[in-house]
Amino acid sequence: MASRSRGVKMERRDFVKIAAASMMLKPDLDFAYYGLIPGNHPGKSFYQVSNLDGFGKGKQAFLCNAYQKVTKEKWYPIDQFMGDCVGVAVTTAVDFLNVTQTMQRKTSWEGNHSIIASYVGGRKMAGRSPTGDGAKTIWILDFLKKYGVLLKKKYGADDLRHYNNSTYRQYKKGLTDNLKIEAQKHPLLHAEKLQSYEETRDAIAAGYPGIIASSMGVRGAKKNKDGFFKPSGYTPHCMCCIGVDDKDRPSILIQNSHGANWAPGPKRYGFEPEGSAWVDADVFDRYIRSFNDSWTISLFKGYKVIPKYVLW
């Protein structure tokens, strides 16, 4: 991912074609269970990661396995209770990035991060404070860049341990000064747009999770006998990309935010998290161009690293 000149560029005629086709589909009106604000978003990468062009070609990578190795627990899916799919997807990506950085000894694992802090911060401190639910991916990323991530823990009088409506009501008008100060200790440093399957493949193969904001219809999804699901309908939605297979059958493993029972059916390898499913590369490539608001994150200012001492 050295420059935007590589990979698949979206021509205006392709955007018009996709937009026109999307308008012909009946949208999923249950916005409270999704929450992506659609549109063509011109936000720019605020850091170009090292050249990963072709890095994932012919490779397999499963960030969910790395998560289990670091945390000693299996990833368990979030079941969003409001239209905060973007907050869930971005914060999930931060958790998986933390795993990668822990394995690289750039940080330590201190626990999962607060979805509500990311979501509220993106809407109220980096976005435009829209009425109702929903956000754009770039809003959340801008907040994490300007401020930073917060863990699911207590920060003095501020309690972010729980992902529920009670915690959201407490902070929906904005984060406290105390939380802003804490967040600024751990800003997001590197993020780059994703515009194709190949770019997403290369990022995940390097340990960097993807965030896909698209019109991919996911309601009523079921996995086929091979562990894949075929999107149907039009749903502005945001999900996290946590695995890639460019060896046997080019595809991306998507983690949804609709709980453990989303996309029931056989698992391809058996170890995939609940509430996840594989999407073929050509299908993924088509949908990732929906709104020009899909990203990968590759570095944040982490936590204390305990050095390895060598005795001699």
C-alpha positions as protocol buffer text, in pm:
chain_id: "A"
residue {
  index: 1
  type: MET
  ca { x: 0 y: 0 z: 0 }
}
residue {
  index: 2
  type: ALA
  ca { x: 259 y: 252 z: -102 }
}
residue {
  index: 3
  type: SER
  ca { x: 37 y: 488 z: -297 }
}
residue {
  index: 4
  type: ARG
  ca { x: -311 y: 516 z: -428 }
}
residue {
  index: 5
  type: SER
  ca { x: -178 y: 465 z: -779 }
}
residue {
  index: 6
  type: ARG
  ca { x: -160 y: 91 z: -720 }
}
residue {
  index: 7
  type: GLY
  ca { x: -453 y: -144 z: -683 }
}
residue {
  index: 8
  type: VAL
  ca { x: -796 y: -92 z: -834 }
}
residue {
  index: 9
  type: LYS
  ca { x: -907 y: 265 z: -875 }
}
residue {
  index: 10
  type: MET
  ca { x: -1272 y: 349 z: -888 }
}
residue {
  index: 11
  type: GLU
  ca { x: -1362 y: 535 z: -1205 }
}
residue {
  index: 12
  type: ARG
  ca { x: -1654 y: 778 z: -1201 }
}
residue {
  index: 13
  type: ARG
  ca { x: -1851 y: 557 z: -1438 }
}
residue {
  index: 14
  type: ASP
  ca { x: -1811 y: 262 z: -1195 }
}
residue {
  index: 15
  type: PHE
  ca { x: -1931 y: 473 z: -902 }
}
residue {
  index: 16
  type: VAL
  ca { x: -2234 y: 593 z: -1097 }
}
residue {
  index: 17
  type: LYS
  ca { x: -2311 y: 237 z: -1202 }
}
residue {
  index: 18
  type: ILE
  ca { x: -2291 y: 105 z: -843 }
}
residue {
  index: 19
  type: ALA
  ca { x: -2493 y: 398 z: -706 }
}
residue {
  index: 20
  type: ALA
  ca { x: -2763 y: 349 z: -968 }
}
residue {
  index: 21
  type: ALA
  ca { x: -2784 y: -23 z: -898 }
}
residue {
  index: 22
  type: SER
  ca { x: -2804 y: 43 z: -525 }
}
residue {
  index: 23
  type: MET
  ca { x: -3096 y: 280 z: -571 }
}
residue {
  index: 24
  type: MET
  ca { x: -3287 y: 6 z: -751 }
}
residue {
  index: 25
  type: LEU
  ca { x: -3261 y: -221 z: -447 }
}
residue {
  index: 26
  type: LYS
  ca { x: -3499 y: -190 z: -157 }
}
residue {
  index: 27
  type: PRO
  ca { x: -3295 y: -60 z: 138 }
}
residue {
  index: 28
  type: ASP
  ca { x: -3303 y: -229 z: 477 }
}
residue {
  index: 29
  type: LEU
  ca { x: -3491 y: 26 z: 687 }
}
residue {
  index: 30
  type: ASP
  ca { x: -3395 y: -117 z: 1027 }
}
residue {
  index: 31
  type: PHE
  ca { x: -3127 y: 151 z: 1061 }
}
residue {
  index: 32
  type: ALA
  ca { x: -3101 y: 106 z: 1436 }
}
residue {
  index: 33
  type: TYR
  ca { x: -2944 y: -236 z: 1379 }
}
residue {
  index: 34
  type: TYR
  ca { x: -2683 y: -109 z: 1136 }
}
residue {
  index: 35
  type: GLY
  ca { x: -2574 y: 256 z: 1152 }
}
residue {
  index: 36
  type: LEU
  ca { x: -2343 y: 334 z: 862 }
}
residue {
  index: 37
  type: ILE
  ca { x: -2417 y: 676 z: 713 }
}
residue {
  index: 38
  type: PRO
  ca { x: -2372 y: 610 z: 340 }
}
residue {
  index: 39
  type: GLY
  ca { x: -2218 y: 837 z: 81 }
}
residue {
  index: 40
  type: ASN
  ca { x: -1899 y: 885 z: -117 }
}
residue {
  index: 41
  type: HIS
  ca { x: -1649 y: 1003 z: 145 }
}
residue {
  index: 42
  type: PRO
  ca { x: -1333 y: 1182 z: 23 }
}
residue {
  index: 43
  type: GLY
  ca { x: -1137 y: 1145 z: 347 }
}
residue {
  index: 44
  type: LYS
  ca { x: -765 y: 1089 z: 290 }
}
residue {
  index: 45
  type: SER
  ca { x: -522 y: 848 z: 449 }
}
residue {
  index: 46
  type: PHE
  ca { x: -328 y: 1031 z: 718 }
}
residue {
  index: 47
  type: TYR
  ca { x: -35 y: 796 z: 682 }
}
residue {
  index: 48
  type: GLN
  ca { x: 83 y: 576 z: 398 }
}
residue {
  index: 49
  type: VAL
  ca { x: 193 y: 241 z: 539 }
}
residue {
  index: 50
  type: SER
  ca { x: 500 y: 67 z: 405 }
}
residue {
  index: 51
  type: ASN
  ca { x: 477 y: -89 z: 63 }
}
residue {
  index: 52
  type: LEU
  ca { x: 262 y: -400 z: 98 }
}
residue {
  index: 53
  type: ASP
  ca { x: 180 y: -435 z: -270 }
}
residue {
  index: 54
  type: GLY
  ca { x: 132 y: -808 z: -328 }
}
residue {
  index: 55
  type: PHE
  ca { x: 238 y: -901 z: 28 }
}
residue {
  index: 56
  type: GLY
  ca { x: -67 y: -1124 z: 80 }
}
residue {
  index: 57
  type: LYS
  ca { x: -60 y: -1296 z: -257 }
}
residue {
  index: 58
  type: GLY
  ca { x: -97 y: -1671 z: -209 }
}
residue {
  index: 59
  type: LYS
  ca { x: -110 y: -1640 z: 171 }
}
residue {
  index: 60
  type: GLN
  ca { x: -350 y: -1717 z: 450 }
}
residue {
  index: 61
  type: ALA
  ca { x: -380 y: -1513 z: 769 }
}
residue {
  index: 62
  type: PHE
  ca { x: -626 y: -1546 z: 1057 }
}
residue {
  index: 63
  type: LEU
  ca { x: -621 y: -1260 z: 1306 }
}
residue {
  index: 64
  type: CYS
  ca { x: -875 y: -1443 z: 1520 }
}
residue {
  index: 65
  type: ASN
  ca { x: -612 y: -1712 z: 1593 }
}
residue {
  index: 66
  type: ALA
  ca { x: -359 y: -1446 z: 1691 }
}
residue {
  index: 67
  type: TYR
  ca { x: -620 y: -1295 z: 1924 }
}
residue {
  index: 68
  type: GLN
  ca { x: -667 y: -1629 z: 2099 }
}
residue {
  index: 69
  type: LYS
  ca { x: -291 y: -1682 z: 2129 }
}
residue {
  index: 70
  type: VAL
  ca { x: -236 y: -1342 z: 2293 }
}
residue {
  index: 71
  type: THR
  ca { x: -547 y: -1319 z: 2513 }
}
residue {
  index: 72
  type: LYS
  ca { x: -596 y: -1693 z: 2584 }
}
residue {
  index: 73
  type: GLU
  ca { x: -960 y: -1643 z: 2492 }
}
residue {
  index: 74
  type: LYS
  ca { x: -1163 y: -1683 z: 2175 }
}
residue {
  index: 75
  type: TRP
  ca { x: -1298 y: -1370 z: 2012 }
}
residue {
  index: 76
  type: TYR
  ca { x: -1666 y: -1333 z: 2097 }
}
residue {
  index: 77
  type: PRO
  ca { x: -1882 y: -1119 z: 1869 }
}
residue {
  index: 78
  type: ILE
  ca { x: -2055 y: -801 z: 1972 }
}
residue {
  index: 79
  type: ASP
  ca { x: -2433 y: -779 z: 1933 }
}
residue {
  index: 80
  type: GLN
  ca { x: -2492 y: -410 z: 1870 }
}
residue {
  index: 81
  type: PHE
  ca { x: -2792 y: -262 z: 2050 }
}
residue {
  index: 82
  type: MET
  ca { x: -2815 y: 60 z: 1847 }
}
residue {
  index: 83
  type: GLY
  ca { x: -2699 y: 199 z: 1512 }
}
residue {
  index: 84
  type: ASP
  ca { x: -2331 y: 194 z: 1602 }
}
residue {
  index: 85
  type: CYS
  ca { x: -2197 y: -65 z: 1357 }
}
residue {
  index: 86
  type: VAL
  ca { x: -1913 y: 173 z: 1264 }
}
residue {
  index: 87
  type: GLY
  ca { x: -1809 y: 213 z: 1625 }
}
residue {
  index: 88
  type: VAL
  ca { x: -1815 y: -165 z: 1672 }
}
residue {
  index: 89
  type: ALA
  ca { x: -1618 y: -235 z: 1353 }
}
residue {
  index: 90
  type: VAL
  ca { x: -1348 y: 25 z: 1418 }
}
residue {
  index: 91
  type: THR
  ca { x: -1307 y: -70 z: 1785 }
}
residue {
  index: 92
  type: THR
  ca { x: -1292 y: -438 z: 1690 }
}
residue {
  index: 93
  type: ALA
  ca { x: -1015 y: -347 z: 1446 }
}
residue {
  index: 94
  type: VAL
  ca { x: -830 y: -166 z: 1727 }
}
residue {
  index: 95
  type: ASP
  ca { x: -850 y: -480 z: 1942 }
}
residue {
  index: 96
  type: PHE
  ca { x: -704 y: -696 z: 1665 }
}
residue {
  index: 97
  type: LEU
  ca { x: -437 y: -435 z: 1589 }
}
residue {
  index: 98
  type: ASN
  ca { x: -344 y: -438 z: 1958 }
}
residue {
  index: 99
  type: VAL
  ca { x: -295 y: -813 z: 1927 }
}
residue {
  index: 100
  type: THR
  ca { x: -62 y: -767 z: 1629 }
}
residue {
  index: 101
  type: GLN
  ca { x: 141 y: -499 z: 1806 }
}
residue {
  index: 102
  type: THR
  ca { x: 161 y: -717 z: 2118 }
}
residue {
  index: 103
  type: MET
  ca { x: 303 y: -1003 z: 1912 }
}
residue {
  index: 104
  type: GLN
  ca { x: 548 y: -753 z: 1757 }
}
residue {
  index: 105
  type: ARG
  ca { x: 635 y: -637 z: 2111 }
}
residue {
  index: 106
  type: LYS
  ca { x: 534 y: -281 z: 2027 }
}
residue {
  index: 107
  type: THR
  ca { x: 282 y: -281 z: 2311 }
}
residue {
  index: 108
  type: SER
  ca { x: 123 y: -506 z: 2572 }
}
residue {
  index: 109
  type: TRP
  ca { x: -226 y: -649 z: 2585 }
}
residue {
  index: 110
  type: GLU
  ca { x: -429 y: -455 z: 2841 }
}
residue {
  index: 111
  type: GLY
  ca { x: -778 y: -567 z: 2740 }
}
residue {
  index: 112
  type: ASN
  ca { x: -1049 y: -482 z: 2490 }
}
residue {
  index: 113
  type: HIS
  ca { x: -1136 y: -125 z: 2402 }
}
residue {
  index: 114
  type: SER
  ca { x: -1450 y: 78 z: 2460 }
}
residue {
  index: 115
  type: ILE
  ca { x: -1690 y: 85 z: 2165 }
}
residue {
  index: 116
  type: ILE
  ca { x: -1899 y: 358 z: 2323 }
}
residue {
  index: 117
  type: ALA
  ca { x: -1599 y: 588 z: 2368 }
}
residue {
  index: 118
  type: SER
  ca { x: -1499 y: 548 z: 2003 }
}
residue {
  index: 119
  type: TYR
  ca { x: -1854 y: 587 z: 1874 }
}
residue {
  index: 120
  type: VAL
  ca { x: -1944 y: 891 z: 2086 }
}
residue {
  index: 121
  type: GLY
  ca { x: -1606 y: 1050 z: 2019 }
}
residue {
  index: 122
  type: GLY
  ca { x: -1645 y: 1009 z: 1645 }
}
residue {
  index: 123
  type: ARG
  ca { x: -1997 y: 1150 z: 1639 }
}
residue {
  index: 124
  type: LYS
  ca { x: -1962 y: 1436 z: 1884 }
}
residue {
  index: 125
  type: MET
  ca { x: -1597 y: 1535 z: 1865 }
}
residue {
  index: 126
  type: ALA
  ca { x: -1497 y: 1458 z: 1507 }
}
residue {
  index: 127
  type: GLY
  ca { x: -1824 y: 1426 z: 1317 }
}
residue {
  index: 128
  type: ARG
  ca { x: -2121 y: 1654 z: 1275 }
}
residue {
  index: 129
  type: SER
  ca { x: -2334 y: 1535 z: 1566 }
}
residue {
  index: 130
  type: PRO
  ca { x: -2620 y: 1402 z: 1354 }
}
residue {
  index: 131
  type: THR
  ca { x: -2956 y: 1329 z: 1508 }
}
residue {
  index: 132
  type: GLY
  ca { x: -3043 y: 966 z: 1566 }
}
residue {
  index: 133
  type: ASP
  ca { x: -2784 y: 693 z: 1537 }
}
residue {
  index: 134
  type: GLY
  ca { x: -2508 y: 632 z: 1286 }
}
residue {
  index: 135
  type: ALA
  ca { x: -2161 y: 747 z: 1186 }
}
residue {
  index: 136
  type: LYS
  ca { x: -1906 y: 745 z: 907 }
}
residue {
  index: 137
  type: THR
  ca { x: -1586 y: 546 z: 940 }
}
residue {
  index: 138
  type: ILE
  ca { x: -1373 y: 854 z: 885 }
}
residue {
  index: 139
  type: TRP
  ca { x: -1540 y: 1027 z: 1182 }
}
residue {
  index: 140
  type: ILE
  ca { x: -1429 y: 752 z: 1420 }
}
residue {
  index: 141
  type: LEU
  ca { x: -1079 y: 742 z: 1273 }
}
residue {
  index: 142
  type: ASP
  ca { x: -1046 y: 1121 z: 1298 }
}
residue {
  index: 143
  type: PHE
  ca { x: -1139 y: 1105 z: 1664 }
}
residue {
  index: 144
  type: LEU
  ca { x: -888 y: 827 z: 1731 }
}
residue {
  index: 145
  type: LYS
  ca { x: -623 y: 1028 z: 1549 }
}
residue {
  index: 146
  type: LYS
  ca { x: -691 y: 1352 z: 1737 }
}
residue {
  index: 147
  type: TYR
  ca { x: -755 y: 1189 z: 2074 }
}
residue {
  index: 148
  type: GLY
  ca { x: -708 y: 812 z: 2098 }
}
residue {
  index: 149
  type: VAL
  ca { x: -844 y: 481 z: 2218 }
}
residue {
  index: 150
  type: LEU
  ca { x: -988 y: 401 z: 2559 }
}
residue {
  index: 151
  type: LEU
  ca { x: -1005 y: 62 z: 2727 }
}
residue {
  index: 152
  type: LYS
  ca { x: -1313 y: -101 z: 2874 }
}
residue {
  index: 153
  type: LYS
  ca { x: -1222 y: -5 z: 3230 }
}
residue {
  index: 154
  type: LYS
  ca { x: -1274 y: 257 z: 3496 }
}
residue {
  index: 155
  type: TYR
  ca { x: -1090 y: 585 z: 3462 }
}
residue {
  index: 156
  type: GLY
  ca { x: -1147 y: 745 z: 3799 }
}
residue {
  index: 157
  type: ALA
  ca { x: -1516 y: 833 z: 3816 }
}
residue {
  index: 158
  type: ASP
  ca { x: -1569 y: 736 z: 3450 }
}
residue {
  index: 159
  type: ASP
  ca { x: -1676 y: 376 z: 3400 }
}
residue {
  index: 160
  type: LEU
  ca { x: -1637 y: 233 z: 3048 }
}
residue {
  index: 161
  type: ARG
  ca { x: -1642 y: -132 z: 3147 }
}
residue {
  index: 162
  type: HIS
  ca { x: -1982 y: -205 z: 2997 }
}
residue {
  index: 163
  type: TYR
  ca { x: -2120 y: -189 z: 2646 }
}
residue {
  index: 164
  type: ASN
  ca { x: -2485 y: -115 z: 2712 }
}
residue {
  index: 165
  type: ASN
  ca { x: -2750 y: 152 z: 2682 }
}
residue {
  index: 166
  type: SER
  ca { x: -2690 y: 281 z: 3033 }
}
residue {
  index: 167
  type: THR
  ca { x: -2326 y: 363 z: 2958 }
}
residue {
  index: 168
  type: TYR
  ca { x: -2419 y: 514 z: 2623 }
}
residue {
  index: 169
  type: ARG
  ca { x: -2679 y: 746 z: 2782 }
}
residue {
  index: 170
  type: GLN
  ca { x: -2417 y: 863 z: 3027 }
}
residue {
  index: 171
  type: TYR
  ca { x: -2176 y: 973 z: 2754 }
}
residue {
  index: 172
  type: LYS
  ca { x: -2387 y: 1027 z: 2444 }
}
residue {
  index: 173
  type: LYS
  ca { x: -2348 y: 1406 z: 2463 }
}
residue {
  index: 174
  type: GLY
  ca { x: -1971 y: 1377 z: 2471 }
}
residue {
  index: 175
  type: LEU
  ca { x: -1679 y: 1237 z: 2668 }
}
residue {
  index: 176
  type: THR
  ca { x: -1566 y: 1397 z: 2992 }
}
residue {
  index: 177
  type: ASP
  ca { x: -1246 y: 1602 z: 3014 }
}
residue {
  index: 178
  type: ASN
  ca { x: -1096 y: 1318 z: 3215 }
}
residue {
  index: 179
  type: LEU
  ca { x: -1160 y: 1069 z: 2932 }
}
residue {
  index: 180
  type: LYS
  ca { x: -1026 y: 1308 z: 2670 }
}
residue {
  index: 181
  type: ILE
  ca { x: -699 y: 1335 z: 2862 }
}
residue {
  index: 182
  type: GLU
  ca { x: -675 y: 957 z: 2899 }
}
residue {
  index: 183
  type: ALA
  ca { x: -754 y: 900 z: 2531 }
}
residue {
  index: 184
  type: GLN
  ca { x: -475 y: 1133 z: 2418 }
}
residue {
  index: 185
  type: LYS
  ca { x: -221 y: 894 z: 2568 }
}
residue {
  index: 186
  type: HIS
  ca { x: -297 y: 638 z: 2297 }
}
residue {
  index: 187
  type: PRO
  ca { x: -373 y: 800 z: 1959 }
}
residue {
  index: 188
  type: LEU
  ca { x: -417 y: 616 z: 1631 }
}
residue {
  index: 189
  type: LEU
  ca { x: -108 y: 688 z: 1421 }
}
residue {
  index: 190
  type: HIS
  ca { x: -149 y: 505 z: 1090 }
}
residue {
  index: 191
  type: ALA
  ca { x: -461 y: 452 z: 877 }
}
residue {
  index: 192
  type: GLU
  ca { x: -507 y: 405 z: 506 }
}
residue {
  index: 193
  type: LYS
  ca { x: -800 y: 362 z: 271 }
}
residue {
  index: 194
  type: LEU
  ca { x: -884 y: 27 z: 120 }
}
residue {
  index: 195
  type: GLN
  ca { x: -1032 y: 17 z: -227 }
}
residue {
  index: 196
  type: SER
  ca { x: -1000 y: -344 z: -339 }
}
residue {
  index: 197
  type: TYR
  ca { x: -979 y: -706 z: -231 }
}
residue {
  index: 198
  type: GLU
  ca { x: -605 y: -705 z: -305 }
}
residue {
  index: 199
  type: GLU
  ca { x: -537 y: -411 z: -75 }
}
residue {
  index: 200
  type: THR
  ca { x: -742 y: -570 z: 203 }
}
residue {
  index: 201
  type: ARG
  ca { x: -567 y: -904 z: 149 }
}
residue {
  index: 202
  type: ASP
  ca { x: -224 y: -744 z: 177 }
}
residue {
  index: 203
  type: ALA
  ca { x: -317 y: -552 z: 492 }
}
residue {
  index: 204
  type: ILE
  ca { x: -459 y: -854 z: 677 }
}
residue {
  index: 205
  type: ALA
  ca { x: -164 y: -1072 z: 573 }
}
residue {
  index: 206
  type: ALA
  ca { x: 61 y: -814 z: 743 }
}
residue {
  index: 207
  type: GLY
  ca { x: -150 y: -828 z: 1060 }
}
residue {
  index: 208
  type: TYR
  ca { x: -357 y: -517 z: 997 }
}
residue {
  index: 209
  type: PRO
  ca { x: -737 y: -556 z: 1025 }
}
residue {
  index: 210
  type: GLY
  ca { x: -967 y: -414 z: 760 }
}
residue {
  index: 211
  type: ILE
  ca { x: -1282 y: -207 z: 808 }
}
residue {
  index: 212
  type: ILE
  ca { x: -1534 y: -240 z: 526 }
}
residue {
  index: 213
  type: ALA
  ca { x: -1810 y: 21 z: 496 }
}
residue {
  index: 214
  type: SER
  ca { x: -2041 y: -89 z: 219 }
}
residue {
  index: 215
  type: SER
  ca { x: -2392 y: -162 z: 96 }
}
residue {
  index: 216
  type: MET
  ca { x: -2345 y: -535 z: 160 }
}
residue {
  index: 217
  type: GLY
  ca { x: -2680 y: -683 z: 258 }
}
residue {
  index: 218
  type: VAL
  ca { x: -2639 y: -907 z: 564 }
}
residue {
  index: 219
  type: ARG
  ca { x: -2992 y: -956 z: 698 }
}
residue {
  index: 220
  type: GLY
  ca { x: -3089 y: -1321 z: 720 }
}
residue {
  index: 221
  type: ALA
  ca { x: -2745 y: -1435 z: 605 }
}
residue {
  index: 222
  type: LYS
  ca { x: -2664 y: -1806 z: 619 }
}
residue {
  index: 223
  type: LYS
  ca { x: -2337 y: -1979 z: 547 }
}
residue {
  index: 224
  type: ASN
  ca { x: -2331 y: -2244 z: 277 }
}
residue {
  index: 225
  type: LYS
  ca { x: -2164 y: -2583 z: 323 }
}
residue {
  index: 226
  type: ASP
  ca { x: -1824 y: -2422 z: 262 }
}
residue {
  index: 227
  type: GLY
  ca { x: -1865 y: -2148 z: 525 }
}
residue {
  index: 228
  type: PHE
  ca { x: -1938 y: -1865 z: 277 }
}
residue {
  index: 229
  type: PHE
  ca { x: -2230 y: -1627 z: 264 }
}
residue {
  index: 230
  type: LYS
  ca { x: -2368 y: -1442 z: -34 }
}
residue {
  index: 231
  type: PRO
  ca { x: -2482 y: -1084 z: 39 }
}
residue {
  index: 232
  type: SER
  ca { x: -2829 y: -988 z: -74 }
}
residue {
  index: 233
  type: GLY
  ca { x: -3019 y: -660 z: -70 }
}
residue {
  index: 234
  type: TYR
  ca { x: -2887 y: -315 z: 12 }
}
residue {
  index: 235
  type: THR
  ca { x: -2776 y: -234 z: 366 }
}
residue {
  index: 236
  type: PRO
  ca { x: -2538 y: 49 z: 456 }
}
residue {
  index: 237
  type: HIS
  ca { x: -2329 y: -138 z: 712 }
}
residue {
  index: 238
  type: CYS
  ca { x: -1978 y: -153 z: 854 }
}
residue {
  index: 239
  type: MET
  ca { x: -1787 y: -468 z: 955 }
}
residue {
  index: 240
  type: CYS
  ca { x: -1436 y: -576 z: 1048 }
}
residue {
  index: 241
  type: CYS
  ca { x: -1219 y: -797 z: 825 }
}
residue {
  index: 242
  type: ILE
  ca { x: -1017 y: -1042 z: 1035 }
}
residue {
  index: 243
  type: GLY
  ca { x: -894 y: -1313 z: 799 }
}
residue {
  index: 244
  type: VAL
  ca { x: -781 y: -1376 z: 444 }
}
residue {
  index: 245
  type: ASP
  ca { x: -729 y: -1680 z: 225 }
}
residue {
  index: 246
  type: ASP
  ca { x: -552 y: -1613 z: -101 }
}
residue {
  index: 247
  type: LYS
  ca { x: -422 y: -1968 z: -128 }
}
residue {
  index: 248
  type: ASP
  ca { x: -712 y: -2211 z: -163 }
}
residue {
  index: 249
  type: ARG
  ca { x: -1010 y: -1987 z: -244 }
}
residue {
  index: 250
  type: PRO
  ca { x: -946 y: -1611 z: -249 }
}
residue {
  index: 251
  type: SER
  ca { x: -1174 y: -1464 z: 16 }
}
residue {
  index: 252
  type: ILE
  ca { x: -1205 y: -1242 z: 323 }
}
residue {
  index: 253
  type: LEU
  ca { x: -1332 y: -1344 z: 668 }
}
residue {
  index: 254
  type: ILE
  ca { x: -1578 y: -1081 z: 790 }
}
residue {
  index: 255
  type: GLN
  ca { x: -1675 y: -1036 z: 1154 }
}
residue {
  index: 256
  type: ASN
  ca { x: -2023 y: -891 z: 1187 }
}
residue {
  index: 257
  type: SER
  ca { x: -2173 y: -711 z: 1488 }
}
residue {
  index: 258
  type: HIS
  ca { x: -2507 y: -893 z: 1506 }
}
residue {
  index: 259
  type: GLY
  ca { x: -2414 y: -1143 z: 1772 }
}
residue {
  index: 260
  type: ALA
  ca { x: -2315 y: -1508 z: 1776 }
}
residue {
  index: 261
  type: ASN
  ca { x: -2619 y: -1628 z: 1582 }
}
residue {
  index: 262
  type: TRP
  ca { x: -2559 y: -1424 z: 1269 }
}
residue {
  index: 263
  type: ALA
  ca { x: -2492 y: -1632 z: 954 }
}
residue {
  index: 264
  type: PRO
  ca { x: -2554 y: -1979 z: 1096 }
}
residue {
  index: 265
  type: GLY
  ca { x: -2411 y: -2276 z: 915 }
}
residue {
  index: 266
  type: PRO
  ca { x: -2090 y: -2477 z: 876 }
}
residue {
  index: 267
  type: LYS
  ca { x: -1754 y: -2315 z: 945 }
}
residue {
  index: 268
  type: ARG
  ca { x: -1493 y: -2338 z: 674 }
}
residue {
  index: 269
  type: TYR
  ca { x: -1203 y: -2429 z: 903 }
}
residue {
  index: 270
  type: GLY
  ca { x: -1381 y: -2477 z: 1233 }
}
residue {
  index: 271
  type: PHE
  ca { x: -1194 y: -2213 z: 1434 }
}
residue {
  index: 272
  type: GLU
  ca { x: -1367 y: -1901 z: 1298 }
}
residue {
  index: 273
  type: PRO
  ca { x: -1543 y: -1685 z: 1560 }
}
residue {
  index: 274
  type: GLU
  ca { x: -1917 y: -1702 z: 1596 }
}
residue {
  index: 275
  type: GLY
  ca { x: -2100 y: -1438 z: 1396 }
}
residue {
  index: 276
  type: SER
  ca { x: -1842 y: -1440 z: 1116 }
}
residue {
  index: 277
  type: ALA
  ca { x: -1845 y: -1570 z: 757 }
}
residue {
  index: 278
  type: TRP
  ca { x: -1628 y: -1583 z: 446 }
}
residue {
  index: 279
  type: VAL
  ca { x: -1694 y: -1371 z: 138 }
}
residue {
  index: 280
  type: ASP
  ca { x: -1547 y: -1451 z: -203 }
}
residue {
  index: 281
  type: ALA
  ca { x: -1286 y: -1209 z: -335 }
}
residue {
  index: 282
  type: ASP
  ca { x: -1487 y: -1096 z: -638 }
}
residue {
  index: 283
  type: VAL
  ca { x: -1794 y: -1026 z: -421 }
}
residue {
  index: 284
  type: PHE
  ca { x: -1587 y: -842 z: -161 }
}
residue {
  index: 285
  type: ASP
  ca { x: -1409 y: -641 z: -430 }
}
residue {
  index: 286
  type: ARG
  ca { x: -1740 y: -522 z: -569 }
}
residue {
  index: 287
  type: TYR
  ca { x: -1883 y: -414 z: -234 }
}
residue {
  index: 288
  type: ILE
  ca { x: -1577 y: -245 z: -87 }
}
residue {
  index: 289
  type: ARG
  ca { x: -1613 y: 28 z: -349 }
}
residue {
  index: 290
  type: SER
  ca { x: -1964 y: 121 z: -233 }
}
residue {
  index: 291
  type: PHE
  ca { x: -1890 y: 435 z: -29 }
}
residue {
  index: 292
  type: ASN
  ca { x: -1514 y: 500 z: -47 }
}
residue {
  index: 293
  type: ASP
  ca { x: -1500 y: 479 z: 334 }
}
residue {
  index: 294
  type: SER
  ca { x: -1321 y: 147 z: 400 }
}
residue {
  index: 295
  type: TRP
  ca { x: -989 y: 146 z: 584 }
}
residue {
  index: 296
  type: THR
  ca { x: -708 y: -44 z: 747 }
}
residue {
  index: 297
  type: ILE
  ca { x: -530 y: 66 z: 1063 }
}
residue {
  index: 298
  type: SER
  ca { x: -169 y: -30 z: 1123 }
}
residue {
  index: 299
  type: LEU
  ca { x: -32 y: 147 z: 1431 }
}
residue {
  index: 300
  type: PHE
  ca { x: -151 y: 316 z: 1749 }
}
residue {
  index: 301
  type: LYS
  ca { x: 44 y: 437 z: 2050 }
}
residue {
  index: 302
  type: GLY
  ca { x: 12 y: 135 z: 2273 }
}
residue {
  index: 303
  type: TYR
  ca { x: 75 y: 42 z: 2633 }
}
residue {
  index: 304
  type: LYS
  ca { x: 378 y: -40 z: 2840 }
}
residue {
  index: 305
  type: VAL
  ca { x: 594 y: -321 z: 2706 }
}
residue {
  index: 306
  type: ILE
  ca { x: 773 y: -541 z: 2956 }
}
residue {
  index: 307
  type: PRO
  ca { x: 1118 y: -604 z: 2808 }
}
residue {
  index: 308
  type: LYS
  ca { x: 1267 y: -950 z: 2779 }
}
residue {
  index: 309
  type: TYR
  ca { x: 1578 y: -978 z: 2988 }
}
residue {
  index: 310
  type: VAL
  ca { x: 1865 y: -1202 z: 2890 }
}
residue {
  index: 311
  type: LEU
  ca { x: 2084 y: -1332 z: 3174 }
}
residue {
  index: 312
  type: TRP
  ca { x: 2439 y: -1433 z: 3111 }
}
